[in-house]
Amino acid sequence: MLKDRNSPPSTLQELKHQIARRHLVFPVSLERVAREILETPDITAFESAAAVARRCRVSPATVHRLVRHIGFETFCEFRAMIRQHLCSTAASHR
């Protein structure tokens, strides 16, 4: 089933799949931030948008543009999806 282009991915795997299939393409200005977030979801899950921005050396507005580009309305929604990924990953390793 295809999701509406405007609906955000429900899992981190779905987001990675959309990127790999080039269904989701980032402008150059957002790609570096997306890469950093995807490489360190365990850190991103507990940071504010401002902290992510500092770590990536961009403005907080860039982080907010990234999550809207992905399909989320807020950084909190995006971070919740990452947290859910970490919880499900941890549960599967028990």
Backbone bond lengths (Angstrom), bond angles and torsions (degrees), N, CA, C in turn:
res aa  C-N    CA-C-N  psi(-1)  N-CA   C-N-CA  omega(-1)  CA-C   N-CA-C  phi
1 M - - - 1.443 - - 1.526 109.08 -
2 L 1.296 117.35 127.54 1.457 121.52 178.36 1.512 109.99 -83.81
3 K 1.327 115.11 138.58 1.449 120.01 177.39 1.517 109.69 -87.30
4 D 1.302 115.73 154.86 1.456 121.94 173.38 1.520 107.94 -59.38
5 R 1.303 117.60 136.53 1.472 122.50 -177.65 1.522 111.87 -56.15
6 N 1.339 116.72 -29.11 1.453 119.94 -178.06 1.522 113.21 -86.48
7 S 1.317 118.65 -11.95 1.458 119.64 -179.78 1.524 109.37 -83.63
8 P 1.321 116.07 138.63 1.470 119.28 -177.95 1.524 111.51 -74.12
9 P 1.312 116.71 157.84 1.469 119.65 175.46 1.526 108.92 -64.98
10 S 1.314 116.53 145.75 1.459 119.93 -178.03 1.523 112.93 -89.67
11 T 1.323 117.03 -14.91 1.465 120.59 179.00 1.523 109.91 -138.80
12 L 1.313 115.05 161.94 1.464 119.78 176.62 1.521 110.28 -65.47
13 Q 1.337 117.41 -35.82 1.455 120.38 177.68 1.521 110.90 -63.33
14 E 1.328 116.52 -40.49 1.462 120.17 178.63 1.528 110.62 -63.51
15 L 1.327 116.94 -40.63 1.464 120.83 177.40 1.529 110.10 -61.70
16 K 1.320 117.25 -47.40 1.466 120.78 178.95 1.524 111.15 -62.01
17 H 1.318 117.08 -37.60 1.467 121.93 178.34 1.528 110.27 -64.46
18 Q 1.326 116.67 -44.07 1.467 120.49 178.84 1.529 110.91 -61.48
19 I 1.315 116.19 -38.95 1.470 120.03 178.80 1.522 110.01 -68.54
20 A 1.332 116.92 -45.96 1.467 120.97 -178.99 1.526 111.53 -61.76
21 R 1.308 117.04 -37.76 1.466 121.58 179.90 1.527 112.42 -82.33
22 R 1.325 115.51 -1.48 1.471 122.85 -179.36 1.521 111.98 63.04
23 H 1.350 115.93 26.61 1.459 120.89 172.83 1.523 109.21 -79.19
24 L 1.313 114.99 -19.12 1.454 122.13 177.84 1.519 106.96 -130.14
25 V 1.306 116.18 113.40 1.462 122.04 -178.49 1.519 107.74 -118.32
26 F 1.318 115.73 134.49 1.453 120.83 -178.39 1.513 111.75 -99.52
27 P 1.340 116.15 140.48 1.467 118.20 168.62 1.532 107.99 -61.65
28 V 1.307 117.09 154.92 1.472 121.88 -177.51 1.516 110.90 -53.01
29 S 1.310 117.48 -39.34 1.464 121.03 -176.83 1.531 112.36 -64.39
30 L 1.311 117.89 -24.70 1.465 121.55 -178.90 1.522 113.19 -101.57
31 E 1.310 117.17 -19.29 1.465 120.23 -174.47 1.527 112.57 -61.95
32 R 1.312 117.37 -42.75 1.469 120.56 -179.38 1.526 110.78 -62.33
33 V 1.317 116.86 -41.21 1.459 121.03 179.09 1.531 110.29 -66.37
34 A 1.315 116.77 -44.30 1.465 120.84 178.28 1.524 110.76 -59.63
35 R 1.304 116.38 -44.04 1.471 120.83 -179.96 1.530 110.76 -61.07
36 E 1.320 117.08 -45.05 1.466 121.73 179.99 1.530 110.77 -62.45
37 I 1.317 116.97 -43.52 1.458 120.83 179.60 1.524 110.64 -64.48
38 L 1.319 117.43 -43.79 1.465 120.57 -178.84 1.521 112.47 -68.93
39 E 1.326 117.08 -28.48 1.461 120.52 178.91 1.524 112.08 -79.18
40 T 1.335 117.40 -21.26 1.463 121.00 -177.31 1.532 111.69 -133.18
41 P 1.330 117.69 55.74 1.468 118.34 -178.45 1.525 112.20 -62.33
42 D 1.338 117.77 -30.78 1.462 120.92 -179.94 1.524 112.22 -64.64
43 I 1.321 117.51 -29.13 1.468 121.02 176.06 1.528 109.62 -83.34
44 T 1.305 117.06 -45.84 1.460 122.65 -177.40 1.525 111.70 -59.65
45 A 1.308 117.63 -33.49 1.469 121.80 -176.73 1.516 113.18 -60.89
46 F 1.316 116.92 -20.31 1.462 120.24 -175.84 1.524 113.42 -120.61
47 E 1.319 117.07 9.64 1.458 121.49 179.35 1.525 111.08 -103.40
48 S 1.306 114.68 157.80 1.462 120.29 170.99 1.524 108.12 -82.62
49 A 1.311 115.97 167.40 1.472 119.97 175.74 1.528 109.97 -60.11
50 A 1.326 116.77 -37.84 1.470 120.43 179.51 1.526 110.94 -64.60
51 A 1.331 117.65 -39.31 1.468 120.93 178.79 1.527 110.93 -67.62
52 V 1.319 116.80 -40.77 1.471 120.21 176.26 1.519 109.25 -61.31
53 A 1.316 116.52 -43.12 1.463 120.94 179.77 1.526 110.98 -60.85
54 R 1.320 117.08 -44.76 1.478 119.72 178.49 1.522 110.83 -61.51
55 R 1.331 116.23 -44.41 1.471 120.38 -179.16 1.521 111.13 -62.54
56 C 1.329 116.89 -35.10 1.466 121.79 -178.02 1.537 112.18 -92.16
57 R 1.307 116.02 -2.74 1.471 121.87 -179.26 1.528 112.66 58.47
58 V 1.340 114.44 47.40 1.464 122.13 175.43 1.531 107.60 -134.00
59 S 1.302 116.14 175.20 1.458 119.79 177.17 1.530 109.63 -81.43
60 P 1.332 117.03 155.18 1.466 119.34 174.85 1.536 111.97 -57.73
61 A 1.327 117.03 -31.35 1.465 120.04 178.29 1.526 110.92 -60.97
62 T 1.315 117.78 -34.68 1.469 121.51 178.28 1.525 110.59 -64.88
63 V 1.325 116.81 -41.25 1.470 120.60 178.04 1.525 109.53 -63.50
64 H 1.317 117.32 -42.63 1.464 120.78 179.04 1.534 111.23 -66.09
65 R 1.326 117.07 -37.64 1.471 119.78 176.14 1.521 110.28 -62.96
66 L 1.324 116.45 -39.91 1.466 120.89 179.43 1.527 110.78 -60.13
67 V 1.324 117.69 -50.11 1.463 118.48 -176.66 1.528 111.33 -67.09
68 R 1.316 118.02 -32.79 1.473 120.00 174.99 1.523 110.37 -68.89
69 H 1.343 116.93 -36.51 1.469 120.82 177.94 1.538 110.25 -62.61
70 I 1.315 116.00 -36.35 1.466 120.94 179.00 1.527 110.28 -70.95
71 G 1.333 117.56 -28.62 1.459 120.68 178.44 1.517 114.85 125.35
72 F 1.326 116.84 -1.17 1.457 120.82 178.89 1.528 109.76 -87.67
73 E 1.326 115.20 151.36 1.462 118.92 177.15 1.518 111.49 -82.15
74 T 1.341 116.67 -33.63 1.463 120.24 -177.25 1.521 111.24 -136.62
75 F 1.311 114.93 160.51 1.457 120.52 175.22 1.526 109.98 -63.73
76 C 1.324 117.40 -35.80 1.466 120.85 179.60 1.530 111.57 -59.56
77 E 1.325 117.50 -40.49 1.472 120.99 177.40 1.526 110.28 -63.94
78 F 1.323 116.35 -43.52 1.463 121.48 179.24 1.527 110.13 -62.66
79 R 1.323 115.67 -46.22 1.469 120.62 -179.26 1.529 110.15 -63.44
80 A 1.325 118.35 -36.62 1.468 121.55 177.79 1.528 110.82 -62.34
81 M 1.326 117.23 -39.35 1.465 120.74 177.80 1.541 109.68 -63.61
82 I 1.319 117.12 -40.98 1.466 120.38 178.26 1.521 110.23 -65.73
83 R 1.328 117.31 -43.24 1.468 120.45 178.30 1.524 111.30 -60.25
84 Q 1.323 116.30 -42.00 1.465 120.28 178.48 1.526 110.31 -60.52
85 H 1.331 116.57 -40.28 1.463 121.41 177.23 1.530 110.10 -59.71
86 L 1.323 116.19 -46.40 1.464 119.91 -178.69 1.524 111.51 -64.69
87 C 1.329 116.86 -39.39 1.467 120.40 178.47 1.524 111.38 -64.77
88 S 1.320 116.67 -44.41 1.469 119.63 -179.00 1.523 111.00 -69.29
89 T 1.329 117.45 -34.92 1.462 120.82 176.77 1.519 110.82 -66.34
90 A 1.328 116.73 -42.99 1.462 121.13 179.30 1.534 110.73 -64.79
91 A 1.326 116.55 -40.55 1.477 120.91 -179.58 1.520 111.46 -65.03
92 S 1.331 116.90 -35.05 1.457 119.87 -179.03 1.523 112.69 -75.27
93 H 1.325 117.35 -14.25 1.462 120.93 179.40 1.527 112.65 -95.56
94 R 1.320 116.58 4.75 1.480 120.17 -179.64 1.488 111.76 -83.38
